[in-house]
Each structure stands twice: as structure tokens, then as C-alpha cells.
Amino acid sequence: MSALDQRARRGGYTATEILVASTIFLVAVTGTLALLILHQNSWYITTLTTQSSGKVGKALQDIVYGPGTNSGLRAAMLGSATNYYTTNGWLLVYNGNRFLRYRIDYSNIVDETGHVFCDNVISSTVSLTVKGCMIGITAVEQGGRHRSLSRMTTSVRFRN
């Protein structure tokens, strides 16, 4: 009588066959879970990076063009801007009464009305050029054990 006939007569599997099948199933499930966790972490880091880049890009857009109006830094008259560096950040004054301020202790950039352009700023630079200025912002987005830094710089040309 062959082994197949004996198994059919017994009506079941041996302990060795069940153990081998269980081991193969366990390895497959463990590998699948490891891939799931890897892809989930990758997706989370990508989401943080996208959020951080979007926040810094929106902040620079609002600084240059103005939040909701056309009264941003592009409206500054040539020669009206003065830049002050302090131990706590920088202050850019333009058109007499308008300003942008970066304060390290508040980790943000605000204008004269208190409008916050960007929060979670870990560093920012501003420098005057012959016909305008350069502004750079580095901001962090943090979630759980993941952290994403985004740095962007733009050049603004003042009006004549």
C-alpha cells in the first residue's frame, strides 16, 4: 500500500506535515508584515517631507506676494529696506512701516500685523542685494519618531 493510500485511509496529515506547513505560513506572514511596516514608515516620512516643503513654499510665497493681498515684499521700494540681525533672529524693515521678523525663541516669521508666515522655523536668513533681497527658511515637521527638514531660498526684486 502506498503512502498516499495510507493517508487517505487515515484521513489526516502527520504532525511533521502540519509543522512544515505552519512554518512556511509563519515565514510568509512575517515577511509580509515586515514589508507592510517598511512601506508604512516610508509613506509617513514622505508625508512629513511633503508637508514641510509645502509649508515653507507657502510661507515664501506669502512673504513675497503678500498673504491674500498684493502687499508682500515685492511691493517694497528699492532702497527702502533695512536689515537688522540680532542674537534672537533678524528684522527686515521696508517701505517705512512694514517689516518681517524672524525670532529664534518663537520659531516663526511674522509681519507687522502679527500674521505668522511659517512656524517650526529652525533657521532663517535674509540678506539685502543691490536690487532686492534673498530670504532662506529652514523648517521642521515632526511626527512621532520621524522628522523632516525643508530648506528653501528665494530672491525678491524690489520695485524701482
MIDOSE-1310 file (N, C-alpha, C; in nm, 2 decimals, decimal comma, always signed):
residues 160
msal	+0,08/-0,12/+0,00/+0,00/+0,00/+0,00/+0,09/+0,12/+0,00; +0,06/+0,22/-0,09/+0,14/+0,34/-0,10/+0,11/+0,44/+0,01; +0,20/+0,53/+0,03/+0,18/+0,64/+0,13/+0,06/+0,72/+0,11; +0,02/+0,75/-0,02/-0,10/+0,82/-0,05/-0,22/+0,74/-0,01
dqra	-0,22/+0,61/-0,03/-0,33/+0,53/+0,01/-0,35/+0,52/+0,16; -0,23/+0,52/+0,23/-0,24/+0,51/+0,38/-0,29/+0,64/+0,43; -0,25/+0,76/+0,37/-0,30/+0,89/+0,42/-0,45/+0,90/+0,40; -0,50/+0,85/+0,28/-0,64/+0,86/+0,25/-0,72/+0,77/+0,35
rrgg	-0,66/+0,66/+0,39/-0,73/+0,57/+0,48/-0,73/+0,63/+0,62; -0,62/+0,70/+0,66/-0,61/+0,76/+0,79/-0,70/+0,88/+0,80; -0,71/+0,96/+0,69/-0,80/+1,08/+0,69/-0,74/+1,20/+0,75; -0,61/+1,22/+0,74/-0,54/+1,34/+0,80/-0,40/+1,36/+0,76
ytat	-0,33/+1,45/+0,82/-0,19/+1,48/+0,80/-0,11/+1,44/+0,92; +0,02/+1,42/+0,89/+0,11/+1,39/+1,01/+0,15/+1,52/+1,07; +0,20/+1,50/+1,19/+0,24/+1,62/+1,27/+0,36/+1,69/+1,20; +0,45/+1,62/+1,13/+0,56/+1,68/+1,06/+0,50/+1,76/+0,94
eilv	+0,40/+1,71/+0,87/+0,35/+1,79/+0,76/+0,28/+1,92/+0,81; +0,21/+1,91/+0,92/+0,15/+2,03/+0,98/+0,25/+2,13/+1,02; +0,36/+2,08/+1,08/+0,47/+2,17/+1,13/+0,53/+2,24/+1,02; +0,56/+2,17/+0,91/+0,63/+2,23/+0,79/+0,53/+2,33/+0,73
asti	+0,41/+2,30/+0,71/+0,31/+2,39/+0,66/+0,30/+2,52/+0,74; +0,29/+2,50/+0,88/+0,28/+2,61/+0,97/+0,40/+2,70/+0,96; +0,52/+2,64/+0,95/+0,65/+2,72/+0,94/+0,65/+2,80/+0,82; +0,61/+2,74/+0,70/+0,61/+2,82/+0,58/+0,51/+2,93/+0,59
flva	+0,39/+2,91/+0,64/+0,29/+3,01/+0,66/+0,34/+3,12/+0,75; +0,41/+3,09/+0,86/+0,46/+3,19/+0,95/+0,57/+3,27/+0,89; +0,66/+3,21/+0,81/+0,76/+3,29/+0,74/+0,70/+3,39/+0,64; +0,60/+3,34/+0,57/+0,53/+3,43/+0,47/+0,46/+3,54/+0,54
vtgt	+0,39/+3,52/+0,65/+0,32/+3,63/+0,72/+0,42/+3,72/+0,78; +0,53/+3,68/+0,84/+0,63/+3,76/+0,90/+0,69/+3,85/+0,79; +0,72/+3,80/+0,68/+0,78/+3,88/+0,57/+0,68/+3,98/+0,52; +0,56/+3,95/+0,51/+0,45/+4,04/+0,46/+0,44/+4,15/+0,56
lall	+0,43/+4,12/+0,69/+0,42/+4,23/+0,79/+0,54/+4,32/+0,79; +0,66/+4,26/+0,77/+0,78/+4,34/+0,77/+0,78/+4,44/+0,65; +0,73/+4,40/+0,54/+0,72/+4,48/+0,42/+0,61/+4,59/+0,45; +0,50/+4,55/+0,51/+0,39/+4,65/+0,54/+0,45/+4,76/+0,63
ilhq	+0,52/+4,72/+0,74/+0,58/+4,82/+0,83/+0,68/+4,91/+0,76; +0,76/+4,85/+0,67/+0,86/+4,93/+0,59/+0,79/+5,03/+0,50; +0,69/+4,99/+0,43/+0,62/+5,08/+0,34/+0,54/+5,19/+0,42; +0,49/+5,15/+0,53/+0,41/+5,25/+0,61/+0,51/+5,35/+0,67
nswy	+0,62/+5,32/+0,71/+0,72/+5,42/+0,76/+0,77/+5,51/+0,64; +0,79/+5,45/+0,53/+0,83/+5,52/+0,41/+0,72/+5,62/+0,37; +0,59/+5,58/+0,37/+0,48/+5,67/+0,34/+0,47/+5,78/+0,44; +0,50/+5,75/+0,57/+0,49/+5,86/+0,67/+0,60/+5,96/+0,66
ittl	+0,72/+5,92/+0,63/+0,83/+6,01/+0,61/+0,80/+6,09/+0,49; +0,75/+6,03/+0,38/+0,72/+6,11/+0,26/+0,61/+6,21/+0,29; +0,51/+6,18/+0,36/+0,41/+6,27/+0,40/+0,46/+6,39/+0,48; +0,55/+6,36/+0,58/+0,61/+6,47/+0,65/+0,70/+6,56/+0,57
ttqs	+0,77/+6,50/+0,47/+0,85/+6,58/+0,38/+0,77/+6,67/+0,29; +0,66/+6,62/+0,24/+0,57/+6,69/+0,16/+0,50/+6,81/+0,24; +0,46/+6,78/+0,36/+0,40/+6,88/+0,45/+0,50/+6,99/+0,48; +0,63/+6,95/+0,51/+0,73/+7,05/+0,54/+0,76/+7,14/+0,42
sgkv	+0,78/+7,08/+0,31/+0,81/+7,15/+0,18/+0,70/+7,24/+0,15; +0,58/+7,20/+0,16/+0,46/+7,28/+0,13/+0,45/+7,40/+0,22; +0,48/+7,38/+0,35/+0,47/+7,49/+0,44/+0,57/+7,59/+0,41; +0,69/+7,55/+0,39/+0,80/+7,65/+0,36/+0,77/+7,72/+0,23
gkal	+0,73/+7,65/+0,12/+0,70/+7,71/+0,00/+0,58/+7,81/+0,01; +0,48/+7,78/+0,08/+0,37/+7,87/+0,10/+0,41/+7,99/+0,18; +0,50/+7,97/+0,28/+0,55/+8,09/+0,35/+0,62/+8,18/+0,27; +0,71/+8,13/+0,18/+0,79/+8,22/+0,09/+0,70/+8,29/-0,01
qdiv	+0,60/+8,22/-0,06/+0,50/+8,28/-0,15/+0,43/+8,39/-0,08; +0,38/+8,37/+0,04/+0,31/+8,47/+0,11/+0,40/+8,59/+0,15; +0,52/+8,57/+0,18/+0,62/+8,67/+0,21/+0,64/+8,76/+0,09; +0,66/+8,69/-0,03/+0,69/+8,77/-0,15/+0,57/+8,84/-0,20
ygpg	+0,46/+8,77/-0,21/+0,34/+8,83/-0,28/+0,23/+8,89/-0,18; +0,25/+8,86/-0,05/+0,15/+8,91/+0,05/+0,05/+8,80/+0,08; +0,00/+8,79/+0,20/-0,10/+8,70/+0,24/-0,24/+8,75/+0,20; -0,29/+8,70/+0,09/-0,42/+8,74/+0,04/-0,43/+8,87/-0,03
tnsg	-0,33/+8,95/-0,02/-0,33/+9,08/-0,10/-0,20/+9,09/-0,17; -0,18/+9,19/-0,25/-0,06/+9,22/-0,33/+0,03/+9,32/-0,25; +0,05/+9,29/-0,12/+0,13/+9,39/-0,04/+0,25/+9,32/+0,02; +0,30/+9,22/-0,05/+0,42/+9,15/+0,01/+0,55/+9,22/-0,01
lraa	+0,65/+9,15/+0,00/+0,79/+9,21/-0,01/+0,82/+9,26/-0,15; +0,74/+9,21/-0,25/+0,76/+9,26/-0,39/+0,72/+9,41/-0,40; +0,63/+9,45/-0,31/+0,59/+9,59/-0,31/+0,69/+9,69/-0,25; +0,80/+9,63/-0,19/+0,90/+9,72/-0,13/+0,97/+9,81/-0,23
mlgs	+0,99/+9,93/-0,20/+1,06/+10,02/-0,29/+1,21/+10,00/-0,28; +1,27/+10,01/-0,39/+1,42/+9,99/-0,40/+1,48/+10,10/-0,30; +1,57/+10,06/-0,22/+1,64/+10,15/-0,12/+1,56/+10,17/+0,01; +1,44/+10,11/+0,02/+1,37/+10,13/+0,14/+1,39/+10,03/+0,25
atny	+1,46/+9,92/+0,21/+1,48/+9,81/+0,30/+1,60/+9,82/+0,39; +1,59/+9,78/+0,51/+1,70/+9,78/+0,61/+1,69/+9,65/+0,68; +1,80/+9,58/+0,70/+1,81/+9,45/+0,76/+1,89/+9,46/+0,89; +1,83/+9,41/+1,00/+1,89/+9,41/+1,13/+1,90/+9,27/+1,18
yttn	+2,02/+9,23/+1,21/+2,04/+9,10/+1,27/+2,06/+9,12/+1,42; +1,99/+9,03/+1,50/+2,01/+9,03/+1,64/+2,05/+8,90/+1,69; +2,07/+8,88/+1,82/+2,11/+8,75/+1,87/+1,99/+8,66/+1,87; +1,87/+8,71/+1,85/+1,75/+8,63/+1,85/+1,68/+8,62/+1,72
gwll	+1,76/+8,65/+1,61/+1,70/+8,64/+1,47/+1,73/+8,76/+1,39; +1,63/+8,80/+1,31/+1,65/+8,92/+1,22/+1,52/+9,00/+1,20; +1,54/+9,12/+1,16/+1,43/+9,21/+1,13/+1,45/+9,28/+1,00; +1,36/+9,27/+0,91/+1,37/+9,34/+0,78/+1,26/+9,44/+0,77
vyng	+1,30/+9,57/+0,77/+1,20/+9,68/+0,76/+1,21/+9,73/+0,62; +1,08/+9,76/+0,56/+1,08/+9,81/+0,43/+0,96/+9,90/+0,42; +0,96/+10,00/+0,32/+0,86/+10,09/+0,30/+0,82/+10,17/+0,43; +0,92/+10,20/+0,51/+0,89/+10,28/+0,63/+0,83/+10,21/+0,75
nrfl	+0,71/+10,15/+0,73/+0,63/+10,09/+0,84/+0,61/+9,94/+0,83; +0,65/+9,88/+0,72/+0,63/+9,74/+0,70/+0,75/+9,66/+0,75; +0,73/+9,54/+0,81/+0,85/+9,46/+0,85/+0,82/+9,31/+0,85; +0,93/+9,24/+0,84/+0,92/+9,09/+0,86/+1,02/+9,06/+0,97
ryri	+0,98/+8,97/+1,06/+1,07/+8,94/+1,18/+1,08/+8,79/+1,20; +1,20/+8,74/+1,21/+1,22/+8,61/+1,25/+1,28/+8,61/+1,39; +1,21/+8,53/+1,48/+1,26/+8,52/+1,62/+1,29/+8,38/+1,65; +1,41/+8,35/+1,69/+1,45/+8,21/+1,72/+1,37/+8,16/+1,84
dysn	+1,34/+8,24/+1,94/+1,27/+8,18/+2,06/+1,12/+8,15/+2,02; +1,06/+8,22/+1,92/+0,93/+8,18/+1,88/+0,92/+8,08/+1,77; +1,04/+8,06/+1,70/+1,05/+7,97/+1,59/+0,95/+8,00/+1,48; +0,93/+8,13/+1,45/+0,84/+8,17/+1,34/+0,88/+8,30/+1,27
ivde	+0,81/+8,33/+1,16/+0,84/+8,45/+1,09/+0,70/+8,52/+1,08; +0,70/+8,65/+1,13/+0,58/+8,72/+1,13/+0,59/+8,86/+1,06; +0,48/+8,92/+1,03/+0,49/+9,06/+0,98/+0,44/+9,16/+1,08; +0,42/+9,29/+1,04/+0,39/+9,39/+1,14/+0,25/+9,37/+1,20
tghv	+0,16/+9,30/+1,13/+0,03/+9,27/+1,18/+0,02/+9,15/+1,28; +0,13/+9,08/+1,29/+0,13/+8,96/+1,37/+0,10/+8,83/+1,29; +0,08/+8,85/+1,16/+0,05/+8,73/+1,07/+0,17/+8,64/+1,07; +0,15/+8,51/+1,11/+0,25/+8,41/+1,11/+0,26/+8,35/+0,97
fcdn	+0,38/+8,37/+0,91/+0,40/+8,31/+0,77/+0,44/+8,16/+0,78; +0,52/+8,13/+0,88/+0,57/+7,99/+0,89/+0,61/+7,97/+1,04; +0,57/+7,85/+1,09/+0,61/+7,81/+1,22/+0,71/+7,69/+1,22; +0,76/+7,66/+1,33/+0,86/+7,55/+1,34/+0,98/+7,58/+1,26
viss	+1,02/+7,71/+1,25/+1,14/+7,75/+1,18/+1,26/+7,73/+1,27; +1,36/+7,65/+1,22/+1,48/+7,63/+1,30/+1,59/+7,72/+1,26; +1,59/+7,78/+1,13/+1,68/+7,88/+1,09/+1,63/+7,96/+0,98; +1,67/+8,08/+0,97/+1,63/+8,16/+0,86/+1,73/+8,27/+0,83
tvsl	+1,75/+8,31/+0,71/+1,85/+8,41/+0,68/+1,78/+8,51/+0,58; +1,83/+8,63/+0,59/+1,78/+8,74/+0,50/+1,90/+8,82/+0,47; +1,92/+8,86/+0,35/+2,03/+8,95/+0,31/+1,99/+9,04/+0,20; +2,03/+9,16/+0,21/+2,00/+9,26/+0,10/+2,09/+9,25/-0,01
tvkg	+2,04/+9,26/-0,13/+2,12/+9,26/-0,25/+2,11/+9,40/-0,32; +2,17/+9,42/-0,43/+2,17/+9,55/-0,49/+2,03/+9,59/-0,53; +1,95/+9,50/-0,58/+1,81/+9,53/-0,63/+1,70/+9,46/-0,55; +1,73/+9,40/-0,44/+1,63/+9,33/-0,36/+1,69/+9,26/-0,24
cmig	+1,64/+9,14/-0,22/+1,69/+9,06/-0,10/+1,68/+8,92/-0,13; +1,75/+8,84/-0,05/+1,74/+8,69/-0,05/+1,69/+8,65/+0,09; +1,59/+8,56/+0,08/+1,53/+8,50/+0,21/+1,54/+8,35/+0,20; +1,59/+8,29/+0,31/+1,60/+8,15/+0,32/+1,53/+8,10/+0,45
itav	+1,46/+8,00/+0,44/+1,38/+7,94/+0,55/+1,41/+7,79/+0,56; +1,44/+7,75/+0,69/+1,45/+7,60/+0,71/+1,35/+7,57/+0,82; +1,26/+7,49/+0,79/+1,15/+7,45/+0,89/+1,15/+7,30/+0,91; +1,10/+7,26/+1,02/+1,10/+7,11/+1,06/+0,95/+7,07/+1,08
eqgg	+0,92/+6,95/+1,03/+0,79/+6,89/+1,06/+0,82/+6,76/+1,13; +0,76/+6,74/+1,25/+0,79/+6,63/+1,33/+0,66/+6,55/+1,36; +0,67/+6,42/+1,36/+0,56/+6,34/+1,39/+0,61/+6,21/+1,44; +0,58/+6,18/+1,57/+0,63/+6,05/+1,63/+0,78/+6,05/+1,63
rhrs	+0,84/+5,95/+1,58/+0,99/+5,94/+1,58/+1,05/+5,99/+1,45; +0,97/+6,04/+1,36/+1,02/+6,09/+1,24/+1,03/+6,24/+1,23; +1,12/+6,29/+1,16/+1,14/+6,44/+1,15/+1,18/+6,47/+1,00; +1,13/+6,58/+0,95/+1,16/+6,62/+0,81/+1,20/+6,77/+0,81
lsrm	+1,31/+6,79/+0,75/+1,36/+6,93/+0,74/+1,34/+6,98/+0,59; +1,30/+7,10/+0,57/+1,29/+7,16/+0,44/+1,35/+7,29/+0,44; +1,44/+7,32/+0,34/+1,50/+7,45/+0,33/+1,48/+7,50/+0,19; +1,43/+7,62/+0,18/+1,41/+7,69/+0,05/+1,46/+7,83/+0,06
ttsv	+1,51/+7,88/-0,05/+1,56/+8,02/-0,06/+1,50/+8,08/-0,18; +1,46/+8,21/-0,17/+1,41/+8,28/-0,28/+1,48/+8,42/-0,29; +1,48/+8,47/-0,41/+1,53/+8,61/-0,43/+1,41/+8,70/-0,47; +1,41/+8,82/-0,41/+1,30/+8,91/-0,43/+1,36/+9,04/-0,49
rfrn	+1,30/+9,08/-0,60/+1,35/+9,21/-0,66/+1,25/+9,32/-0,62; +1,30/+9,43/-0,56/+1,22/+9,54/-0,52/+1,18/+9,63/-0,64; +1,08/+9,71/-0,61/+1,03/+9,80/-0,72/+1,12/+9,92/-0,73; +1,12/+9,98/-0,85/+1,21/+10,10/-0,87/+1,15/+10,22/-0,80
